Amino acid sequence: MKVGCVILAAGMSKRMKSAKPKVIHALLGKPMLSYSIEAVQSVTDIPPVVVVGYAADEVKKSTIQDVTFTIQAEQLGTAHAVMTAEKTLKGKVDIVVITSADMPLVTEKTFEQLKNLQITNTGPLSLVSIQGDISRGFGRIIRDNDGKVLRIVEEKVATQDELLGKEYNAGIYCVASDWLWEALHKIKKSSVGEYYLTDLLEIAVASGKNVEVLTLNDPDEAIGVNNRIHFAEVEKILRERINEEFMLAGVTMVDPERIYIEAGVTIGQDTIIYPDTYIRGNTRIGKNCEIGPGTIIDDSAIGDYCTILKSVLEEALLEDHVEMGPFCRLRSGAHLGSHVHMGNFGEVKKSHLGNGVKMGHFSYIGDAEIGEDVNIGAGTITCNYDGQKKNKTVIGAGTFIGSDTMLVAPLTIGKNAVTGAGAVVTKDVGDGEKVVGVPAHVIKKQNGEVDNNE
């Protein structure tokens, strides 16, 4: 049986008080809409149909998944929105799953259960309900004395007796395709000028058709985002899901409620994450690391056995056994080899620090290639910008850079060289040479000869 899907994403979302459409607001680094798309992909046999309207171009631009867009030019209700998908789906699928883009907590499992329920249903319609004391504005599901579903009553027009009901319509449906397109055209305009999808239930019941209901075990799945309060509530639940999954896979989290990890992140077992840490984007962290507290990592790759304390990383690469912090910053293009140590208040940008490099505190390395086992003294700066372009600094293996050295690029320093404290190096330095002063000059040459004029 072939399955299609319609995702409703055309609303203006006025209650978000935002200049951009609600469904593209980012939840843990991804547009809200993407969660619905990814969840239904496990059940649909063709690309989901996303119904857009308000700021349609923005929604399309933010969507990277394989979907088909249809336009609801006028906001005439949920049934009218689904009608826009008729030409795309009619005759191509047997059943249609319908959900909303502002319900990002609905899981793949729920859609799979709903699909299977409708496949075995003798009637044309299955829907999802939740039970509990909090209605969240959902309509009440009304049943007869035998438990058979009769209708859905919207909360704002329900009687006092109907409001006592604790079963609510979650607004998620699975419908026989041929019946759906016929029934949609039977729905009458409401008193407020809209066509409501909930009327499908009454049409089915009136014609003696069976309606099945899937009641969610976790009512939080049905939380819809209407305003910023709901948005924060949903994001908290998504964070809890992600953090629980990592902890069950062998990652230790000290106070997980204070740890923010986005959906695209991977973390190896026996790594420890401390509070107030944010791990975002396409970040990969190896095993047996210690991350945080107070650390921000964006789109970076971190090897095994690394320690990062109170630091910020952006598009960086760390090999194994790297130690950083506190208060270090790695900018785009930073690459730290294995066993590199960075002291506090160090910054690296678009540079490779070879294996075993020791970088003292209050130093800046930019546009540089640093060889293995180089010692970079406190306060060292690569002066990489000449006012017009960035220039490169190359330092050979085993070199000792004294504290407060200024390395004025373009510059090459050979292997096992030495710069004195406070030196301003403006010319290349050969292997084994020692330079001091402002500007720096050689006091020990490559052959070991000492300049006696010093």
BELHUNOR-V473581 format. One record per run of one state. SS is the DSSP state (H for helix, E for strand, L for the rest). FROM is the first residue (numbers start at 0). TO is the last residue. If there is no record, write none. Layout:
# BELHUNOR-V473581
ss=SS from=FROM to=TO
ss=SS from=FROM to=TO
This chain:
# BELHUNOR-V473581
ss=L from=0 to=1
ss=E from=2 to=8
ss=L from=9 to=12
ss=H from=13 to=15
ss=L from=16 to=20
ss=H from=21 to=23
ss=L from=24 to=24
ss=E from=25 to=26
ss=L from=27 to=28
ss=E from=29 to=30
ss=H from=31 to=39
ss=L from=40 to=46
ss=E from=47 to=51
ss=L from=52 to=54
ss=H from=55 to=61
ss=L from=62 to=65
ss=E from=66 to=70
ss=L from=71 to=76
ss=H from=77 to=82
ss=L from=83 to=84
ss=H from=85 to=88
ss=L from=89 to=93
ss=E from=94 to=99
ss=L from=100 to=106
ss=H from=107 to=119
ss=L from=120 to=123
ss=E from=124 to=130
ss=L from=131 to=138
ss=E from=139 to=142
ss=L from=143 to=147
ss=E from=148 to=152
ss=L from=153 to=153
ss=H from=154 to=156
ss=L from=157 to=158
ss=H from=159 to=162
ss=L from=163 to=165
ss=E from=166 to=175
ss=H from=176 to=183
ss=L from=184 to=197
ss=H from=198 to=205
ss=L from=206 to=209
ss=E from=210 to=214
ss=L from=215 to=217
ss=H from=218 to=221
ss=L from=222 to=226
ss=H from=227 to=247
ss=L from=248 to=250
ss=E from=251 to=252
ss=L from=253 to=254
ss=H from=255 to=257
ss=E from=258 to=260
ss=L from=261 to=264
ss=E from=265 to=266
ss=L from=267 to=270
ss=E from=271 to=272
ss=L from=273 to=275
ss=E from=276 to=279
ss=L from=280 to=282
ss=E from=283 to=284
ss=L from=285 to=288
ss=E from=289 to=290
ss=L from=291 to=294
ss=E from=295 to=297
ss=L from=298 to=299
ss=E from=300 to=301
ss=L from=302 to=305
ss=E from=306 to=308
ss=L from=309 to=310
ss=E from=311 to=313
ss=L from=314 to=315
ss=E from=316 to=317
ss=L from=318 to=321
ss=E from=322 to=324
ss=L from=325 to=327
ss=E from=328 to=329
ss=L from=330 to=333
ss=E from=334 to=335
ss=L from=336 to=339
ss=E from=340 to=341
ss=L from=342 to=345
ss=E from=346 to=348
ss=L from=349 to=350
ss=E from=351 to=352
ss=L from=353 to=356
ss=E from=357 to=358
ss=L from=359 to=362
ss=E from=363 to=365
ss=L from=366 to=366
ss=E from=367 to=369
ss=L from=370 to=373
ss=E from=374 to=375
ss=L from=376 to=379
ss=E from=380 to=382
ss=L from=383 to=383
ss=E from=384 to=384
ss=L from=385 to=388
ss=E from=389 to=389
ss=L from=390 to=391
ss=E from=392 to=394
ss=L from=395 to=398
ss=E from=399 to=400
ss=L from=401 to=404
ss=E from=405 to=407
ss=L from=408 to=409
ss=E from=410 to=412
ss=L from=413 to=416
ss=E from=417 to=418
ss=L from=419 to=422
ss=E from=423 to=424
ss=L from=425 to=427
ss=E from=428 to=428
ss=L from=429 to=432
ss=E from=433 to=435
ss=L from=436 to=436
ss=E from=437 to=437
ss=L from=438 to=439
ss=E from=440 to=443
ss=L from=444 to=448
ss=E from=449 to=449
ss=L from=450 to=453
